[in-house]
Amino acid sequence: MSNNYIPFYIQTQTITQTQRKVRSDKCRDIKFPVTKEEQIRLKSACKLADYRYKQLRGNIQKLTQTRFNTLLLKYALNNERIINWNRSYVDSKVYMHTKPNEEEYKTIGGPYGISITRAISDRKSVYCLVISALEIFEQKGEIRNEFLS
């Protein structure tokens, strides 16, 4: 039997896909590399912010590290003047996570986002945003509502 065998009939299936709307609260997970020192700084800042976060939100839930990193990212996106883009960026193989919503993700990695306009990777842009916000957080000396809202 030859390999060019063609069956009598070819069953065709039409797949109809409807374009579904993206949920407005959908989040994207972005991991960014940090050094051991930066990881320790982020973890200790998260623990400091946890008590104030519970007071503001009225939650019993603790402030997770990913949520804290996301709050720092949002703060930096709202205050772009604080960002230092000239940071040394090395993939240290130690990662932390942030989960921006769809709109914030488009600001970072969308077609006209920060990553494209500055010609850097999404991870580097998130790294610069989060670490810049962390430095401001540490300089303020107190936990203010502006970081945790």
LOTI-908464 format. One record per residue (C-alpha): residue number from 0; x, z, y. Coordinates in pm, 1 decimal, padded with zeros to 6 digits. Layout:
N
GUPA   pos          u          w          v
GUPA   NUM          X          Z          Y
...
***
This chain:
149
GUPA   pos          u          w          v
GUPA     0    00000.0    00000.0    00000.0
GUPA     1    00135.7   -00089.4    00337.7
GUPA     2    00181.5    00143.6    00628.8
GUPA     3   -00027.9   -00086.5    00846.0
GUPA     4   -00350.9    00021.0    00680.9
GUPA     5   -00639.1    00020.7    00929.6
GUPA     6   -00958.5    00199.0    00831.0
GUPA     7   -01292.0    00015.0    00844.5
GUPA     8   -01421.6    00230.4    01119.7
GUPA     9   -01258.5    00449.6    01371.7
GUPA    10   -01451.5    00756.3    01452.6
GUPA    11   -01455.8    00812.2    01824.4
GUPA    12   -01538.6    01139.5    01979.2
GUPA    13   -01607.6    01175.4    02341.2
GUPA    14   -01492.4    01501.8    02478.6
GUPA    15   -01666.3    01598.2    02792.6
GUPA    16   -01492.1    01857.7    02995.8
GUPA    17   -01647.7    02004.7    03300.0
GUPA    18   -01425.2    02120.9    03580.3
GUPA    19   -01455.4    02496.7    03584.7
GUPA    20   -01399.5    02702.5    03893.9
GUPA    21   -01098.1    02931.7    03901.5
GUPA    22   -01186.6    03297.2    03933.4
GUPA    23   -01115.6    03430.7    04279.5
GUPA    24   -00945.7    03741.5    04139.5
GUPA    25   -00725.6    03557.0    03890.4
GUPA    26   -00365.9    03678.2    03901.1
GUPA    27   -00041.0    03504.7    03810.7
GUPA    28    00239.4    03700.8    03651.6
GUPA    29    00575.2    03633.4    03815.3
GUPA    30    00884.8    03804.9    03686.9
GUPA    31    01187.8    03835.3    03908.5
GUPA    32    01541.2    03953.5    03827.1
GUPA    33    01674.9    04279.9    03966.4
GUPA    34    02001.1    04466.3    03932.2
GUPA    35    02003.7    04810.8    03772.0
GUPA    36    02035.8    04969.6    04117.5
GUPA    37    01737.0    04775.9    04252.8
GUPA    38    01536.2    04865.4    03944.5
GUPA    39    01604.9    05235.8    04000.5
GUPA    40    01514.8    05203.5    04369.6
GUPA    41    01186.9    05027.3    04288.1
GUPA    42    01093.5    05282.9    04022.3
GUPA    43    01165.3    05583.8    04243.8
GUPA    44    00974.3    05428.0    04536.7
GUPA    45    00679.6    05369.7    04303.5
GUPA    46    00676.8    05734.4    04201.7
GUPA    47    00687.0    05839.6    04567.5
GUPA    48    00395.8    05611.2    04653.6
GUPA    49    00184.9    05716.7    04355.3
GUPA    50    00050.9    06040.2    04508.8
GUPA    51   -00043.9    05873.0    04839.3
GUPA    52   -00201.6    05581.2    04653.5
GUPA    53   -00429.6    05818.9    04461.9
GUPA    54   -00535.2    05984.6    04788.1
GUPA    55   -00617.3    05654.0    04955.3
GUPA    56   -00798.4    05497.8    04663.5
GUPA    57   -00963.4    05807.2    04524.8
GUPA    58   -00838.1    05696.9    04185.4
GUPA    59   -00722.3    05907.8    03899.9
GUPA    60   -00524.8    05613.3    03767.5
GUPA    61   -00155.5    05616.0    03841.9
GUPA    62    00011.2    05344.3    04043.5
GUPA    63    00182.9    05116.6    03795.0
GUPA    64    00517.1    04955.6    03866.3
GUPA    65    00368.2    04605.5    03857.8
GUPA    66    00092.4    04706.1    04099.8
GUPA    67    00347.3    04865.2    04335.5
GUPA    68    00566.8    04553.3    04326.4
GUPA    69    00257.0    04345.5    04404.6
GUPA    70    00173.4    04568.7    04701.3
GUPA    71    00528.0    04524.3    04834.4
GUPA    72    00493.5    04148.4    04789.1
GUPA    73    00165.3    04144.2    04983.5
GUPA    74    00320.4    04350.3    05261.8
GUPA    75    00610.8    04105.9    05290.2
GUPA    76    00377.9    03804.6    05293.4
GUPA    77    00183.8    03961.0    05581.8
GUPA    78    00503.4    04050.8    05773.3
GUPA    79    00733.6    03751.9    05726.9
GUPA    80    00963.4    03863.1    06009.8
GUPA    81    01108.8    04137.7    05785.4
GUPA    82    01230.7    03901.4    05513.8
GUPA    83    01600.7    03846.5    05460.2
GUPA    84    01635.4    03506.6    05290.5
GUPA    85    02015.5    03525.2    05270.9
GUPA    86    02031.4    03766.6    04979.7
GUPA    87    02264.4    03714.5    04689.4
GUPA    88    02047.2    03617.3    04396.0
GUPA    89    02179.6    03645.1    04042.2
GUPA    90    01975.8    03626.5    03723.6
GUPA    91    02064.3    03966.7    03581.2
GUPA    92    01839.7    03933.1    03272.1
GUPA    93    01663.6    04254.6    03383.7
GUPA    94    01317.8    04165.1    03510.4
GUPA    95    01033.3    04332.0    03692.7
GUPA    96    00686.8    04186.7    03734.3
GUPA    97    00440.4    04122.3    04010.5
GUPA    98    00090.2    03979.0    03988.1
GUPA    99   -00018.2    03802.5    04305.2
GUPA   100   -00368.4    03659.5    04318.1
GUPA   101   -00424.4    03284.6    04326.4
GUPA   102   -00419.7    03258.1    04707.1
GUPA   103   -00095.6    03456.6    04739.1
GUPA   104    00058.3    03252.2    04460.1
GUPA   105   -00022.4    02931.0    04648.4
GUPA   106    00148.8    03078.0    04955.7
GUPA   107    00460.4    03137.3    04746.2
GUPA   108    00469.2    02850.4    04498.6
GUPA   109    00199.6    02607.1    04604.2
GUPA   110    00254.5    02249.6    04720.3
GUPA   111    00339.8    02368.1    05072.3
GUPA   112    00450.9    02716.3    04976.3
GUPA   113    00754.5    02919.7    05068.8
GUPA   114    00951.2    02803.4    04764.9
GUPA   115    00906.6    02435.4    04847.8
GUPA   116    00969.8    02465.4    05221.5
GUPA   117    01285.8    02673.5    05169.6
GUPA   118    01401.5    02475.4    04862.7
GUPA   119    01438.9    02785.3    04644.0
GUPA   120    01281.0    02892.1    04316.2
GUPA   121    00959.5    03094.6    04295.0
GUPA   122    01156.2    03382.2    04143.9
GUPA   123    01408.8    03385.9    04425.9
GUPA   124    01137.3    03380.8    04689.2
GUPA   125    00953.0    03669.1    04517.8
GUPA   126    01282.6    03856.9    04484.5
GUPA   127    01358.8    03820.0    04858.0
GUPA   128    01005.0    03921.4    04953.7
GUPA   129    00988.9    04230.7    04732.5
GUPA   130    01339.9    04362.0    04806.4
GUPA   131    01293.1    04308.6    05182.1
GUPA   132    00966.7    04504.4    05171.9
GUPA   133    01135.6    04775.5    04963.1
GUPA   134    01403.7    04818.8    05229.1
GUPA   135    01138.4    04862.8    05498.3
GUPA   136    00951.5    05105.4    05272.0
GUPA   137    01268.2    05312.1    05230.9
GUPA   138    01349.5    05301.1    05605.5
GUPA   139    01007.1    05426.4    05715.9
GUPA   140    01068.9    05759.6    05543.2
GUPA   141    00701.4    05814.7    05479.4
GUPA   142    00435.4    05635.4    05288.6
GUPA   143    00195.2    05465.9    05524.0
GUPA   144   -00134.3    05298.8    05456.2
GUPA   145    00009.7    04959.9    05551.8
GUPA   146    00206.4    04944.5    05224.2
GUPA   147   -00074.0    05058.9    04999.1
GUPA   148   -00368.0    04862.3    05130.0
***
